[in-house]
């Protein structure tokens, strides 16, 4: 039997979309981050909320803390540049694997060029 991490990891978009689609309009899919204190980092994540703002997360078991409501943060459309720390809107951001930077200059600096 696979661990909960293996069972749910990478499936949050699909499972939360299915949950929202089958809820008769009672749930809305949300994109954001889950801060996992055991790993000391924010993980990109998808979940659902109901009309009262209650979180419904079909893949919460992938996280060691299992989906504590205070660790969910909805994505605002703005990232923090990994290199210089400035804010960059999603449509202007440059993605380098797991890192987001604001400019070609920061991208070069991040990779040591």
PAZAPA-4460 file (N, C-alpha, C; in steps of 0.05 Angstrom, whole numbers, plus 32768, in hexadecimal, padded with zeros to 4 digits):
% residues 113
    n_x    n_y    n_z   ca_x   ca_y   ca_z    c_x    c_y    c_z   seq   type   mol
   8011   7FE8   8000   8000   8000   8000   8012   8019   8000     1      X     A
   800D   802C   7FED   801E   8043   7FEC   8019   8056   8004     2      X     A
   802E   8066   800B   802B   8079   8020   8017   808F   8017     3      X     A
   800C   809E   8029   7FFA   80B4   8022   8009   80C9   8010     4      X     A
   8023   80CD   8016   8032   80DF   8005   8032   80D6   7FE8     5      X     A
   8038   80BD   7FE3   8039   80B3   7FC8   801D   80B1   7FBC     6      X     A
   8009   80AC   7FCC   7FED   80A9   7FC2   7FE2   80C4   7FB9     7      X     A
   7FE9   80DA   7FC7   7FDC   80F4   7FC2   7FEE   8108   7FB5     8      X     A
   8008   8105   7FB6   801B   8119   7FAC   8017   811C   7F8E     9      X     A
   8015   8136   7F85   8012   813C   7F69   7FF6   8139   7F5E    10      X     A
   7FE3   8133   7F6F   7FC8   812E   7F67   7FB4   8143   7F71    11      X     A
   7FBF   8158   7F7E   7FAD   816C   7F8B   7F9C   817B   7F77    12      X     A
   7FA7   8182   7F60   7F96   8191   7F4C   7F7F   8180   7F43    13      X     A
   7F85   8168   7F39   7F71   8156   7F2E   7F5C   814E   7F43    14      X     A
   7F64   8147   7F5B   7F51   813E   7F6F   7F40   8155   7F7A    15      X     A
   7F4C   816D   7F7D   7F3C   8184   7F86   7F29   818D   7F71    16      X     A
   7F31   818C   7F57   7F1F   8193   7F41   7F07   8180   7F40    17      X     A
   7F0D   8166   7F43   7EF7   8153   7F43   7EE4   8157   7F5A    18      X     A
   7EF0   815D   7F71   7EDF   8163   7F89   7ECD   817B   7F84    19      X     A
   7ED9   8191   7F79   7EC9   81A9   7F73   7EB4   81A3   7F5E    20      X     A
   7EBC   8195   7F49   7EA9   818F   7F33   7E91   817F   7F3C    21      X     A
   7E95   816E   7F50   7E80   815C   7F59   7E71   8167   7F71    22      X     A
   7E75   8180   7F78   7E69   818B   7F90   7E50   819B   7F8B    23      X     A
   7E46   819B   7F72   7E2E   81AB   7F6C   7E31   81C8   7F73    24      X     A
   7E49   81D3   7F6F   7E4E   81EF   7F74   7E53   81F7   7F91    25      X     A
   7E54   81E3   7FA2   7E59   81E8   7FBE   7E76   81EE   7FC5    26      X     A
   7E88   81E4   7FB4   7EA5   81E7   7FB9   7EB2   81F6   7FA2    27      X     A
   7EC7   8205   7FA8   7ED7   8213   7F94   7EF4   820A   7F96    28      X     A
   7F00   8204   7F80   7F1C   81FC   7F80   7F2E   8214   7F84    29      X     A
   7F42   8211   7F95   7F55   8226   7F9C   7F71   821E   7F97    30      X     A
   7F80   8231   7F8C   7F9D   822D   7F87   7FAD   823D   7F9B    31      X     A
   7FC2   8231   7FA6   7FD2   823F   7FB9   7FE9   822F   7FC3    32      X     A
   7FEE   8232   7FDD   8005   8225   7FE9   7FFD   8219   8004    33      X     A
   800A   8203   800A   8007   81F7   8025   8022   81F8   8032    34      X     A
   8024   8205   8049   803E   8206   8057   8040   81ED   8068    35      X     A
   8053   81DD   8062   8057   81C4   8071   806E   81C9   8085    36      X     A
   8069   81CC   809F   807E   81D2   80B2   8092   81BC   80B5    37      X     A
   808A   81A3   80B1   809E   818D   80B3   80B3   8190   809E    38      X     A
   80AB   819A   8086   80BE   819E   8070   80C9   81BB   8070    39      X     A
   80BE   81CC   8080   80C6   81E9   8082   80C4   81F7   8067    40      X     A
   80AE   81F2   8058   80AA   8200   803F   808E   8200   8035    41      X     A
   8088   8213   8024   806E   8215   8016   806F   8202   7FFF    42      X     A
   8059   81F3   7FFC   8055   81E1   7FE5   803F   81EB   7FD4    43      X     A
   8042   81ED   7FBA   802C   81F4   7FA9   8017   81DF   7FAC    44      X     A
   7FFD   81E9   7FAC   7FE8   81D6   7FB3   7FCD   81E0   7FA8    45      X     A
   7FBA   81CE   7FA6   7F9E   81D3   7F9E   7F8C   81C6   7FB2    46      X     A
   7F75   81D3   7FB9   7F62   81C8   7FCB   7F47   81D5   7FC5    47      X     A
   7F33   81CF   7FD4   7F18   81DC   7FD0   7F10   81EA   7FEA    48      X     A
   7EFE   81FE   7FE6   7EF1   820B   7FFD   7ED3   820C   7FF8    49      X     A
   7EC4   820C   800E   7EA8   820E   800B   7EA0   822B   800F    50      X     A
   7E86   8231   800E   7E7C   824D   8010   7E83   825A   802A    51      X     A
   7E89   824A   803F   7E90   8255   8059   7EAE   8258   805C    52      X     A
   7EBD   8251   8047   7EDA   8253   8049   7EE8   823A   8055    53      X     A
   7ED8   8226   805A   7EE4   820D   8066   7EF3   81FE   8051    54      X     A
   7F0B   81F6   8057   7F1D   81E8   8045   7F15   81CA   8043    55      X     A
   7F14   81C0   802A   7F10   81A4   8024   7F26   819C   8012    56      X     A
   7F38   818B   801D   7F51   8184   800E   7F52   8166   800B    57      X     A
   7F4D   815C   7FF3   7F4D   813F   7FEF   7F69   8133   7FF0    58      X     A
   7F7E   8143   7FEF   7F99   8138   7FEF   7FA9   8141   8007    59      X     A
   7F9C   814A   801C   7FAA   8155   8034   7FBC   8140   8041    60      X     A
   7FB6   8127   803E   7FC6   8112   804B   7FE3   810F   803F    61      X     A
   7FE8   811D   8029   8004   811C   801F   8017   812B   8031    62      X     A
   800C   813D   8041   801C   814E   8053   801E   8141   806F    63      X     A
   8036   8142   807B   8039   8137   8096   8025   8143   80AA    64      X     A
   801F   815D   80A7   800C   816A   80BA   7FEF   8166   80B2    65      X     A
   7FEA   815A   809A   7FD0   8151   8092   7FBB   8166   808C    66      X     A
   7FC3   817F   8086   7FAF   8192   807D   7FA5   81A5   8093    67      X     A
   7FB6   81B1   80A2   7FAD   81C4   80B7   7FA5   81DE   80A9    68      X     A
   7F8D   81E8   80B0   7F82   81FF   80A2   7F93   8218   80A2    69      X     A
   7FA3   821C   80B7   7FB4   8233   80B8   7FCC   8233   80A5    70      X     A
   7FD1   821C   8099   7FE8   8219   8087   7FE1   821D   8069    71      X     A
   7FC7   8222   8063   7FBF   8227   8048   7FC0   8245   8042    72      X     A
   7FCB   824C   802A   7FCC   8268   8021   7FC4   8268   8004    73      X     A
   7FAF   8278   7FFE   7FA6   827A   7FE2   7FBA   828B   7FD2    74      X     A
   7FC0   8282   7FB9   7FD2   8290   7FA8   7FC6   82AB   7F9F    75      X     A
   7FD6   82C0   7FA2   7FCD   82DC   7F9C   7FD4   82E4   7F7F    76      X     A
   7FE3   82D4   7F71   7FEC   82DB   7F56   8008   82E9   7F56    77      X     A
   8014   82EA   7F6E   802E   82F7   7F71   8042   82E3   7F7E    78      X     A
   805A   82E1   7F73   806F   82D1   7F7F   8084   82E4   7F8A    79      X     A
   8095   82D9   7F9B   80AD   82E7   7FA4   80C5   82DC   7F95    80      X     A
   80D5   82ED   7F89   80EC   82E5   7F79   8100   82D6   7F8C    81      X     A
   8108   82BF   7F83   811A   82AE   7F93   8136   82BC   7F97    82      X     A
   813D   82CD   7F84   8158   82D9   7F85   8158   82F4   7F94    83      X     A
   8146   8306   7F8D   8148   8321   7F99   8131   8327   7FAD    84      X     A
   811D   8316   7FAD   8108   8319   7FC1   80F1   832C   7FB9    85      X     A
   80F3   8339   7FA1   80DE   834B   7F99   80C5   833B   7F90    86      X     A
   80AE   8349   7F90   8096   833C   7F87   8094   833C   7F69    87      X     A
   808A   8326   7F5D   8087   8325   7F40   806C   8317   7F3A    88      X     A
   805C   8323   7F29   8043   8318   7F21   8047   82FE   7F11    89      X     A
   8035   82EC   7F13   8038   82D2   7F07   803D   82D4   7EE9    90      X     A
   802F   82E6   7EDB   8032   82E8   7EBE   804E   82F3   7EB6    91      X     A
   805D   82FF   7EC9   8078   8309   7EC3   808E   82F8   7ECE    92      X     A
   8087   82E5   7EDF   809A   82D4   7EEC   80A9   82C1   7ED9    93      X     A
   80C2   82BB   7EE0   80D2   82A8   7ED1   80D5   8290   7EE4    94      X     A
   80CE   8278   7EDA   80D0   8260   7EE9   80EA   8251   7EE2    95      X     A
   80FA   824B   7EF6   8112   823B   7EF3   810F   8222   7F05    96      X     A
   8104   820D   7EFA   80FF   81F5   7F0A   80EC   81FB   7F21    97      X     A
   80F6   81F9   7F39   80E5   81FF   7F51   80E8   821C   7F5A    98      X     A
   80F5   822D   7F4B   80FB   8248   7F54   80ED   825C   7F41    99      X     A
   80E3   8272   7F4D   80D7   8288   7F3E   80E9   82A0   7F41   100      X     A
   80EF   82AD   7F2B   80FF   82C6   7F2B   80F0   82DB   7F1B   101      X     A
   80F9   82F4   7F1F   80EB   830B   7F14   80F7   8314   7EF9   102      X     A
   810F   830D   7EF3   811C   8317   7EDB   8132   8304   7ED1   103      X     A
   813B   8309   7EB9   8151   82F9   7EAE   816B   82FD   7EBF   104      X     A
   816E   8316   7EC9   8186   831C   7EDA   8185   830A   7EF3   105      X     A
   816E   8308   7F00   816C   82F7   7F18   816E   82DA   7F11   106      X     A
   8165   82D2   7EFA   8167   82B6   7EF1   8185   82AF   7EED   107      X     A
   8194   82C1   7EE0   81B0   82BC   7EDC   81BF   82BB   7EF7   108      X     A
   81B8   82CD   7F08   81C5   82CE   7F22   81BF   82B5   7F33   109      X     A
   81A7   82AC   7F31   819E   8294   7F40   81AE   827B   7F38   110      X     A
   81B4   8279   7F1E   81C3   8261   7F14   81E1   8266   7F13   111      X     A
   81EA   827D   7F1B   8206   8283   7F1D   8214   828C   7F04   112      X     A
   8205   8299   7EF3   8210   82A3   7EDA   8213   82C2   7EDB   113      X     A
***
